[in-house]
Amino acid sequence: MPLRPPSPPRRLPRSLAGQLFAVQIVIVAVVLAGSAVLAYLTVAERARDAAFGQVTATARAVADSPTVRQAATGPDPTEVLQPYAQRVCADAGVAFVTVMDTHGVRWTHPDPAQIGRPFLGHIEQALAGGIVRETYTGTLGPSVRVVTPVQDDRGRVIALVSVGIRVQSISRQLNGPLIVLAGVALAALAVGGLGSYLANARLRRHTHGMGADELSHLYDYHQATLHSVREGLILLDRAGTVVLCNDAARELLGLEGPAEGRQFAELALPEALTRSVLGADPAHDEVHLTADRVVVLNTSAIGPGPALGTVVTLRDHTELQSLNGELDSVRGFSEALGAQAHEAANRLHAVVVLVELGRYREAVEFATAELELAQRLTDRVVSAVSEPVLAALLLGKTAEAAERGVELTLTEDSRIDDGVLPPELPARDLVTILGNLIDNAVDAAIANSAAHPGPPEVAVTARIDSDRLLLRVADTGAGIEPGEVEEVFRRGWSTKEERGHGLGLALVAQAARRNGGAVEVGRERGAVLTVRLPLQSAGAVR
């Protein structure tokens, strides 16, 4: 069986800090190397210019010397000029001083063997009276040289003088500055490398050693997670500016457009919610109402010590609150049915005893009267309100109110025919509105029973008023003071001292607003609350 070749070892991704460190070192090295090369070229150019200046001045001085002029026209120029050229070389610090005739034949040279031989270089421009500047390789190697003419009193060229400095000597002059330059470059590289290392070590700690791809993927995961969770999430900085707001939070708060970069106080949210978010104390499971929803709010500071900001989480309890209202209604129905069953058992027992006593006529009259009373109430509600949900709610609330000693009546002008209400108007919202209004009216009537003569009363009106559904509930309670009208639908407002109240009327206003309607507060014997819901555009405002 052939052996499977071992897989190559997995190469660990380099961290972002390590990659930046390598890039920074390369950049620093390239910059320093370029600066060093540029500085070297500049120094070399200046050294070359200085060498040309030196040999040019020396050549002109030699060409203007009377000794050179006289010897050039003498019988043996070499005898006079060779010692003179050697002294000039020593005094001027040049490599050679060559004096030649107009044909380029040398009269002087540092190497006596080269005397009498032709000069290696260009002399045409000098013969015309100019000066030749060039770098040329002669018998002494590469040199920087000039050739200048020697002229007599009448301006005729009678000889030529060439003075040069070897390139090797110029290079030796550059060794010192080059060493210093290299030392400075290495020192700068070391300092730059140390600074880059310290900066990247800090970056490595903050990025936890992750690479660029890992950070990019982590950001993508972060964004996908934050925007996919159903709970609303908002991050605020120290100044209360929104740093992040996910899709769920934007939907729960009804925000239009991006919220990032805006002050939280400028988002036009309910005052109580804004105060809780921006307050110094953390919020734990606080219930708040927005325009369309019931949300549970939690806040906490970011980071230990001085807070970097605030984390705000929101949970949607709109449906849960509605279900709680329906559950309360069902519980009320159940309690009413239990009470009715207990009362029916008592009445049945009374009928049985009358039969046992032989009082048959009294037994029939008693049973018939009870049946007529219950049937009359049912017929009144069903004949006036054909909408089954509202009819069932009214019957249940009537029995519940009667059990609590409150007389709940349906006004004579109440009438809703079957099929009039559009399907866009949710039955759940009707239960929320009418059920909470009746519950609050019953509680208010009971609370004010001592100050009101006669039994507590609640009157309900349900009818179609033009193109709107009108739901009105009046009670014999203490009523709502004019100064409290604006606060009556705020979360937490209640006439009861017990905790846990104050959401009913707020939910009524929210449900009415959600369906394009409005709530009015009035006063007759007690409080009168009226809700008008449009039938044509019901459900349009969401």
Stockholm file with secondary structure:
# STOCKHOLM 1.0

chainA/1-542         MPLRPPSPPRRLPRSLAGQLFAVQIVIVAVVLAGSAVLAYLTVAERARDAAFGQVTATARAVADSPTVRQAATGPDPTEVLQPYAQRVCADAGVAFVTVMDTHGVRWTHPDPAQIGRPFLGHIEQALAGGIVRETYTGTLGPSVRVVTPVQDDRGRVIALVSVGIRVQSISRQLNGPLIVLAGVALAALAVGGLGSYLANARLRRHTHGMGADELSHLYDYHQATLHSVREGLILLDRAGTVVLCNDAARELLGLEGPAEGRQFAELALPEALTRSVLGADPAHDEVHLTADRVVVLNTSAIGPGPALGTVVTLRDHTELQSLNGELDSVRGFSEALGAQAHEAANRLHAVVVLVELGRYREAVEFATAELELAQRLTDRVVSAVSEPVLAALLLGKTAEAAERGVELTLTEDSRIDDGVLPPELPARDLVTILGNLIDNAVDAAIANSAAHPGPPEVAVTARIDSDRLLLRVADTGAGIEPGEVEEVFRRGWSTKEERGHGLGLALVAQAARRNGGAVEVGRERGAVLTVRLPLQSAGAVR
#=GR chainA/1-542 SS CCCCCCCCCCCCCCCHHHHHHHHHHHHHHHHHHHHHHHHHHHHHHHHHHHHHHHHHHHHHHHHTCHHHHHHHTSSCHHHHHHHHHHHHHHHHTCSEEEEECTTCBBSCCSSGGGTTSBCSSCCHHHHTTCCEEEEEEETTEEEEEEEEEEECTTSCEEEEEEEEEEHHHHHHHHHHHHHHHHHHHHHHHHHHHHHHHHHHHHHHHHHTTCCHHHHHHHHHHHHHHHHHSSSEEEEEETTSBEEEECHHHHHHHTCCSCCTTSBGGGSCCCHHHHHHHHSSSCCCSEEEECSSCEEEEEEEESSSSSCCEEEEEEEECHHHHHHHHHHHHHHHHHHHHHHHHHHHHHHHHHHHHHHHTTCHHHHHHHHHHHHHHHHHHHHHHHHHBCCHHHHHHHHHHHHHHHHTTCEEEECTTCBBCTTCSCTTSCHHHHHHHHHHHHHHHHHHHHHTTTTSSSSCEEEEEEEEETTEEEEEEEESSCCCCGGGTTTTTSTTCCSCCSTTCSCHHHHHHHHHHHTTCEEEEEESSSEEEEEEEESSSTTCCC
#=GC SS_cons         CCCCCCCCCCCCCCCHHHHHHHHHHHHHHHHHHHHHHHHHHHHHHHHHHHHHHHHHHHHHHHHTCHHHHHHHTSSCHHHHHHHHHHHHHHHHTCSEEEEECTTCBBSCCSSGGGTTSBCSSCCHHHHTTCCEEEEEEETTEEEEEEEEEEECTTSCEEEEEEEEEEHHHHHHHHHHHHHHHHHHHHHHHHHHHHHHHHHHHHHHHHHTTCCHHHHHHHHHHHHHHHHHSSSEEEEEETTSBEEEECHHHHHHHTCCSCCTTSBGGGSCCCHHHHHHHHSSSCCCSEEEECSSCEEEEEEEESSSSSCCEEEEEEEECHHHHHHHHHHHHHHHHHHHHHHHHHHHHHHHHHHHHHHHTTCHHHHHHHHHHHHHHHHHHHHHHHHHBCCHHHHHHHHHHHHHHHHTTCEEEECTTCBBCTTCSCTTSCHHHHHHHHHHHHHHHHHHHHHTTTTSSSSCEEEEEEEEETTEEEEEEEESSCCCCGGGTTTTTSTTCCSCCSTTCSCHHHHHHHHHHHTTCEEEEEESSSEEEEEEEESSSTTCCC
//
